[in-house]
Amino acid sequence: MPYTLKRGAIALLLIFLPICHAVLVNRTIDSNLGDPVTNFQPIYHATPGSDEWDDETCTTCNITPDPAAAFDNTYMSATYFPHNQPLEGINITLQFTGVAVWVFFILSNTNVHGNPFVSTHCNFTLDGQHAGSFSHEPDNTTTAFIYNVAVFSQTGLSNTPHEVIVSVNDFPIPTWLCFDYAIYTYGTFLYNLHRAHLPVVIAGAKQIAVTPRTRHRPP
């Protein structure tokens, strides 16, 4: 029995579809040089009218890490004395867009000049919410510095702008901060063309009659 179908009613169409791939990229924020991609520079807050923050070129500082051991050979440091400074204290503001962030400090042990104020204590605020704290007490048996110490990390963030604030005003004891660098992970998207065969219906096709062939058994 013949049946009908539209000639070319179903055809395979070769097309190219855009395919999106998420790619995670690590970027850095140096203490002095900032973010080479966005040009963001860390914001250092200090007591009004004072100059607590010093970089690696300081020649009068008692606590002096080796710049050659620091990231990009730079760092920024300050000492906080709670009885001599107002409540705002000293802090660092970092801004980035990404899904994760790590903050790295340089830590000190017993100072070669006998400076006792080598402890490090600080709080971290992420997007206006308290996100953690860090404390380091010096090892009195050595004068060696400790480099590349991850003092704060946060993952699983939305790929949107974020702000991290490092502060010391909540601690009642002197503390030394030495910010080296931060790493954040930025989510970007890459597009490429994917070839695909898709069935499509072609309008206006003619109808034709098709008679199925019958298979005969040989005699």
NUMARMI-777051 format. One line per 2 residues: for each residue x, y, z of N, C-alpha, C. Coordinates in steps of 0.001 Angstrom, whole numbers, plus 500000, padded with zeros to 6 digits. Example, Ala and Ser with C-alpha at 12.3 -4.5 7.8 and 13.67 -1.06 7.14 Angstrom:
NUMARMI-777051
513190:494310:507800:512300:495500:507800:513200:496700:507800; 512850:497750:507080:513670:498940:507140:512900:500030:507870
END
This chain:
NUMARMI-777051
500855:498815:500000:500000:500000:500000:500886:501228:500000; 500652:502129:499063:501529:503295:499014:501206:504262:500142
502202:504970:500562:501979:506045:501526:502718:507272:501024; 502435:508405:501589:503024:509652:501103:503855:510305:502195
504832:511052:501763:505583:511915:502675:506036:513119:501884; 506392:514139:502557:506862:515340:501883:508343:515196:501550
508608:515424:500270:510001:515325:499846:510803:516427:500557; 511840:515973:501199:512684:516923:501919:512052:517464:503177
510973:516812:503618:510314:517316:504818:511235:517274:506017; 512086:516267:506073:513060:516171:507156:514443:516136:506530
515268:517023:506923:516627:517083:506387:517580:517373:507532; 518837:517114:507313:519859:517412:508302:520505:518739:507939
520499:519645:508869:521081:520960:508636:522369:521063:509433; 523434:521391:508738:524731:521546:509390:524848:522979:509879
524915:523147:511184:525050:524489:511739:526153:524483:512791; 526503:525684:513237:527508:525833:514272:526862:526485:515484
527008:525835:516636:526443:526349:517875:527560:526880:518761; 527367:528048:519394:528379:528544:520326:528347:527742:521623
529497:527272:522064:529624:526527:523312:530439:527368:524287; 529934:527513:525512:530574:528351:526523:531319:527466:527522
532571:527804:527795:533384:527081:528766:533827:528054:529855; 533606:527693:531119:534078:528511:532235:535544:528208:532499
536342:529257:532651:537773:529114:532903:538120:529930:534141; 538833:529329:535091:539259:530013:536305:540700:530465:536146
540942:531740:536461:542265:532334:536292:542691:532958:537614; 543910:532667:538067:544442:533278:539277:545124:534605:538943
544812:535616:539735:545434:536930:539596:546010:537356:540939; 546954:538278:540929:547614:538707:542159:547388:540192:542413
547423:540543:543693:547418:541944:544125:548668:542133:544973; 549662:542796:544439:550911:543009:545169:550737:544141:546182
551524:544083:547251:551417:545081:548309:551671:546494:547799; 552619:546652:546871:552970:547971:546344:552549:548164:544899
552672:547117:544090:552416:547235:542657:550950:547032:542308; 550174:546471:543219:548750:546291:542992:548421:545179:542016
547254:545287:541411:546744:544290:540466:547111:544730:539052; 547968:543983:538353:548379:544400:537007:547269:544317:535972
546179:543607:536275:545076:543469:535316:544061:544598:535482; 543627:544833:536717:542601:545852:536965:543181:547190:537400
544487:547210:537739:545174:548411:538232:544714:548824:539631; 544007:547940:540330:543628:548255:541707:544864:548277:542598
544952:549287:543470:546027:549404:544440:545466:549182:545844; 546143:548371:546676:545669:548198:548053:545525:549551:548746
544496:549671:549567:544229:550918:550284:544689:550736:551723; 545661:551544:552142:546217:551448:553491:545672:552601:554334
544976:552234:555411:544421:553234:556314:545324:553344:557542; 545496:554571:558023:546322:554797:559203:545668:555872:560060
546238:556101:561221:545739:557155:562088:545872:558497:561383; 544831:559304:561364:544923:560611:560695:546114:561423:561189
546868:561960:560238:548029:562772:560580:549274:561977:560887; 549220:560662:560722:550396:559838:561014:550819:559092:559754
551898:558365:559874:552429:557635:558720:552965:556289:559195; 552028:555417:559651:552473:554131:560201:552998:553165:559150
552501:553254:557936:552849:552256:556928:554196:552557:556281; 555027:551514:556183:556337:551632:555540:556504:550499:554543
557234:550778:553464:557498:549719:552490:558868:549108:552735; 559307:548277:551802:560555:547526:551964:561800:548395:551911
561660:549676:551551:562827:550567:551467:563105:551277:552787; 562293:551043:553814:562458:551730:555094:563824:551420:555709
564551:552466:556085:565886:552297:556680:565884:552534:558185; 564766:552995:558735:564687:553258:560173:563793:552260:560902
563239:551313:560181:562351:550320:560795:563156:549284:561569; 562622:548855:562709:563286:547821:563501:563031:546419:562966
561904:546235:562300:561552:544918:561768:561645:545003:560250; 562638:544335:559683:562924:544493:558252:563095:543133:557569
562022:542566:557040:562154:541334:556248:563019:541573:555013; 563485:540492:554429:564313:540558:553229:563415:540761:552009
563534:541880:551304:562681:542085:550123:562857:541003:549065; 564056:540429:548981:564303:539399:547966:563454:538158:548199
562992:537956:549431:562170:536785:549744:560681:537091:549643; 560339:538340:549393:558936:538735:549303:558448:538653:547863
557151:538557:547702:556554:538522:546367:556802:539854:545667; 557319:539790:544454:557658:540990:543668:558634:541899:544400
559326:541350:545402:560346:542089:546164:559778:543316:546884; 558523:543240:547281:557895:544367:547972:557054:543871:549142
556817:544758:550107:555861:544510:551182:555515:545842:551834; 554454:545849:552608:554057:547022:553389:553815:546571:554824
554376:547308:555785:554253:546903:557182:553914:548105:558064; 553331:547791:559216:552984:548817:560197:552846:548150:561552
553091:548925:562612:552919:548430:563977:551806:549226:564648; 550900:548507:565271:549747:549128:565917:549921:549090:567427
549809:550274:568064:549865:550382:569515:548489:550854:569993; 547707:549976:570596:546313:550320:570920:546162:551493:571876
547149:551749:572738:547015:552828:573713:547398:554183:573123; 548079:554167:571987:548530:555419:571385:547736:555807:570149
546883:554906:569657:546165:555160:568419:544663:555038:568650; 543859:555820:567940:542399:555753:568122:541829:554430:567657
540525:554268:567870:539883:552983:567628:539943:552524:566183; 540042:553473:565215:540068:553023:563828:541339:552255:563488
542389:552465:564316:543611:551685:564144:544192:551770:562748; 544737:550666:562291:545280:550582:560942:544609:549407:560237
544386:549547:558946:543784:548445:558207:544132:548536:556734; 543832:547439:556026:544105:547313:554598:542798:546937:553909
542519:547566:552787:541342:547222:551995:541780:546653:550653; 541235:545478:550326:541509:544821:549048:540195:544633:548304
540189:544923:547025:538989:544769:546206:539303:543923:544981; 538366:543041:544635:538576:542131:543514:537236:541590:543047
537219:541024:541861:536065:540288:541348:536495:538850:541114; 535865:537909:541790:536281:536523:541645:535533:535595:542572
535930:534322:542534:535232:533279:543288:536022:532790:544499; 537262:533263:544667:538084:532841:545805:539171:533877:546040
539696:533920:547273:540749:534880:547600:541633:534310:548697; 542933:534637:548635:543917:534269:549651:544758:535503:549956
545043:535736:551247:545854:536876:551669:547122:536342:552324; 548273:536893:551925:549560:536393:552392:550314:537481:553155
550850:537082:554326:551644:537965:555172:553076:537448:555275; 553932:538327:555776:555247:537938:556283:555167:538028:557805
555637:537002:558495:555582:536964:559953:556977:537073:560537; 557045:537648:561742:558331:537855:562395:558426:537017:563660
559643:536657:563989:559933:536025:565273:560748:537004:566108; 561560:536553:567039:562337:537474:567858:563159:538392:566968
563035:539701:567191:563703:540668:566331:565164:540836:566706; 566009:541014:565704:567448:541145:565948:567763:542407:566734
566866:543411:566702:567084:544648:567443:566467:544590:568839; 565890:543458:569192:565281:543320:570497:563899:543929:570607
563292:544275:569482:561947:544846:569500:560944:543770:569915; 560210:543984:571009:559288:542931:571473:557966:542894:570713
557685:543902:569910:556370:544005:569271:556389:543324:567908; 556481:542011:567937:556554:541267:566682:555398:540279:566540
554416:540348:567421:553229:539508:567270:552369:540050:566132; 551584:539166:565533:550660:539577:564478:549257:539106:564844
548330:540044:564940:546934:539740:565255:546051:540612:564370; 545091:540012:563701:544208:540808:562845:542887:540088:562594
541898:540878:562216:540582:540372:561833:540357:540602:560348; 539469:539797:559773:539156:539913:558350:537655:540099:558173
537304:541079:557372:535913:541344:557019:535757:541146:555523; 534777:540345:555130:534507:540091:553715:533113:540605:553385
533053:541574:552495:531774:542160:552074:530936:542606:553267; 531607:543222:554240:530909:543778:555387:530604:542811:556510
530985:541546:556352:530723:540534:557380:532041:539971:557919; 532086:539776:559248:533287:539180:559834:533531:537801:559228
534762:537562:558764:535050:536313:558048:536186:535513:558658; 536796:536000:559748:537865:535228:560366:538883:536123:561038
539835:535494:561702:540910:536216:562377:542184:535391:562301; 543303:536044:562608:544595:535358:562563:545469:535889:563686
546228:534974:564316:547163:535360:565370:548458:534577:565228; 549555:535269:565460:550877:534633:565437:551699:535198:566579
552188:534305:567439:553115:534689:568495:554522:534286:568072; 555504:535145:568319:556858:534866:567830:557518:533692:568530
558378:533037:567793:559240:531990:568338:560503:532671:568856; 560688:532668:570161:561806:533399:570759:563154:532725:570561
563166:531567:569906:564440:530873:569696:565060:531194:568342; 564397:532014:567533:564928:532305:566201:564583:533731:565792
565418:534285:564931:565154:535613:564371:564687:535517:562921; 564457:534298:562442:564083:534103:561036:562656:534577:560780
562471:535202:559631:561133:535579:559194:560459:534388:558511; 559143:534422:558482:558363:533388:557802:557639:534061:556636
557905:533585:555435:557370:534224:554235:556231:533387:553633; 555431:534053:552810:554349:533380:552067:553372:532646:552988
552963:533302:554050:552021:532697:554992:550596:533112:554613; 549760:532130:554298:548357:532404:553978:547600:532623:555288
547267:533869:555580:546607:534197:556842:545090:534245:556704; 544600:534253:555474:543151:534270:555250:542850:533681:553883
541760:532910:553809:541321:532374:552521:539810:532201:552543; 539212:532347:551387:537774:532145:551245:537492:531676:549828
536776:530558:549712:536414:530025:548405:534892:529959:548283; 534419:529561:547110:532990:529410:546901:532225:530713:546805
532897:531794:546427:532234:533085:546289:531540:533196:544934; 530615:534105:544834:530032:534412:543529:531041:535219:542721
530999:535080:541418:531965:535761:540550:531547:537226:540348; 531557:537955:541461:531123:539347:541502:532137:540162:542300
532025:541492:542333:532967:542300:543119:532886:541988:544614; 534051:541941:545262:534139:541683:546699:535148:542639:547322
535051:542770:548644:535980:543623:549385:536425:542915:550658; 537729:542832:550855:538311:542267:552074:538986:543395:552842
538689:543502:554130:539335:544493:554985:540092:543761:556083; 541377:544065:556201:542226:543522:557263:542354:544603:558329
541967:544310:559563:541976:545328:560615:542577:544785:561898; 543065:545711:562742:543679:545306:564010:543057:546021:565201
542040:546848:564993:541535:547685:566071:540836:546905:567177; 540529:545622:566949:539838:544834:567974:540788:544164:568962
542094:544355:568784:543057:543679:569654:543673:544682:570633; 543731:544332:571934:544218:545273:572948:545733:545263:573119
546452:544513:572298:547904:544414:572441:548584:544905:571171; 549843:545353:571260:550561:545796:570059:550656:544666:569039
550556:545019:567788:550637:544008:566735:551353:544580:565522; 552089:543720:564843:552842:544101:563634:552200:543429:562434
551833:544215:561440:551273:543697:560199:552284:543867:559080; 552430:542828:558274:553290:542915:557096:552577:542223:555936
551916:543023:555122:551172:542489:553982:552115:542322:552796; 552102:541113:552213:552962:540828:551062:552162:540854:549759
551126:540020:549664:550328:539979:548439:549047:539193:548682; 548156:539244:547707:546925:538454:547724:546753:537794:546369
546091:536651:546369:545724:535951:545135:544205:535811:545113; 543607:536095:543976:542176:535825:543829:541938:535074:542527
540883:534287:542514:540529:533485:541339:539348:534126:540635; 539571:534444:539370:538547:535112:538562:537960:534124:537571
536641:534106:537479:535978:533227:536527:535685:533961:535234; 536236:533462:534143:535971:534054:532842:535354:533002:531936
534873:533387:530782:534178:532470:529883:534788:532535:528493; 535022:531355:527913:535538:531257:526559:534465:530651:525670
534338:531163:524481:533341:530670:523528:534044:530065:522318; 533533:528921:521859:533984:528371:520586:532774:527831:519828
532970:527530:518562:531866:527064:517724:531852:525550:517669; 530696:524975:517923:530530:523528:517927:529667:523134:516733
530183:522249:515882:529436:521815:514704:528410:520762:515101; 527190:520922:514599:526122:519981:514945:525214:519765:513746
524658:518549:513652:523665:518229:512629:522295:518212:513292; 521405:519062:512826:520081:519129:513423:519019:518836:512374
517972:518049:512731:516861:517833:511795:515998:519079:511711; 515638:519452:510487:514777:520610:510304:513670:520249:509333
512563:520959:509429:511436:520776:508515:511496:521862:507460; 511478:521459:506205:511540:522411:505105:510136:522651:504595
509688:523892:504630:508320:524226:504224:508186:524193:502703; 506959:523949:502245:506664:523995:500814:507152:522796:500036
507384:521681:500685:507874:520493:499969:506732:519784:499262; 507033:519162:498173:506020:518429:497403:505759:517066:498027
504529:516587:497824:504184:515251:498281:504411:514252:497151; 504978:513133:497488:505197:512071:496502:504674:510771:497078
504308:509845:496178:503809:508536:496600:504958:507560:496673; 504948:506779:497729:505993:505778:497928:505317:504428:498079
505713:503459:497240:505164:502108:497319:506227:501176:497869; 505992:500615:499042:506994:499716:499601:507189:498499:498719
508421:498085:498570:508714:496881:497804:508504:495651:498680; 507938:494590:498012:507703:493342:498734:508824:492372:498428
509410:491817:499470:510492:490844:499275:509874:489484:498971; 510227:488889:497817:509704:487576:497423:510713:486491:497764
510169:485403:498287:511030:484257:498546:511372:483579:497229; 512540:483107:497079:512894:482373:495851:512128:481064:495794
511727:480643:494596:510965:479375:494483:511796:478188:494936
END
